[in-house]
Amino acid sequence: MSRSGIIPEPLAKLPWRMLLLVVAIGTFGQVVLYSAAGGSLQPWALSQGVRFYMFIAAAIAISYVPERLWRAAAFPAYVVIVILLILVELIGAVKGGSQRWLDVGIRLQPSEFMKPVIVLATARFYDMLPPGETRRFSAIWPAAALIGVPAALIVLQPDLGTALMVCAGGVTVMFLSGVPLRLFVGGLLSLAVAAPLAFNYFLHDYQRNRVLIFLDPESDPLGTGYHISQSKIAIGSGGIFGKGFLQGTQSHLDYLPEGHTDFVFATMAEEWGMVGGCLLILAFILVIRWGINVG
């Protein structure tokens, strides 16, 4: 029991301020989805809420798992997720021109699970090496293969953004493990040289368009730049304090595409304004700061 004798010790040790902040962010997200559906719990807010609180409970449970079990599970989990990524290529569900999901009673996106698993697997690999070995080539190519295999499978879906996040997670572990800095500098220079070739010959048309529209969103406001132009209109029309809950027009009149997913921030900012947007960003910064301090 805790000092007060009321709250059990395991519960008292939880980071309640951080948990309450995460719950506040998640609950606010459900409010925004409720508005995006025109004032209805269906089809987004209710299902999102159920998943959110289920995973909050799962996260608390996972926090009690001993470190030795994570070490033991790192490679098996990696193998399982790679097999699932291969199954996505063979029998995965297609949506919006991308093949990223498996339908197994519920719809799973294995690439999302690879984000934490690649960190665990790469860390486990370097944990197995003697400290002096991390600066040798034999400590680099296996980790590069661990990262490259799932990243390549995810690029095939195609999902370049998630593949880059998987690479970033694995490479960060390599850096923290003591791999020589000169290799990272050389890698960055190689990427800089290869970027123009990748842009012209390897990226899909929609990926190239995203880069071009990011650089100049007004170049095609009714075509490839339509989404970002409408999101800017929604955010700008919210002003300082927003139009008010359920009063957004861009999302409710379907000017804002995918207002419940890709452009949910614009949906929120139109109704809650710059103040709401800044407070939400601040809340995420506080959660990230807490995570960095734990790390």
Secondary structure, 3 states (H helix, E strand, C coil): CCCCCCCCHHHHCCCHHHHHHHHHHHHHHHHHHHHHCCCCCCCCHHHHHHHHHHHHHHHHHHCCCCHHHHHHHHHHHHHHHHHHHHHHHHHCEEECCEEEEEECCCEECHHHHHHHHHHHHHHHHHHHCCHHHHHCHHHCHHHHHHHHHHHHHHHCCCCHHHHHHHHHHHHHHHHHCCCCHHHHHHHHHHHHHHHHHHHHHCCCHHHHHHHHHHHCHHHCCCCCCHHHHHHHHHHHHHCCCCCCCCCCCCCCCCCCCCCCCCCHHHHHHHHHHHHHHHHHHHHHHHHHHHHHHHC
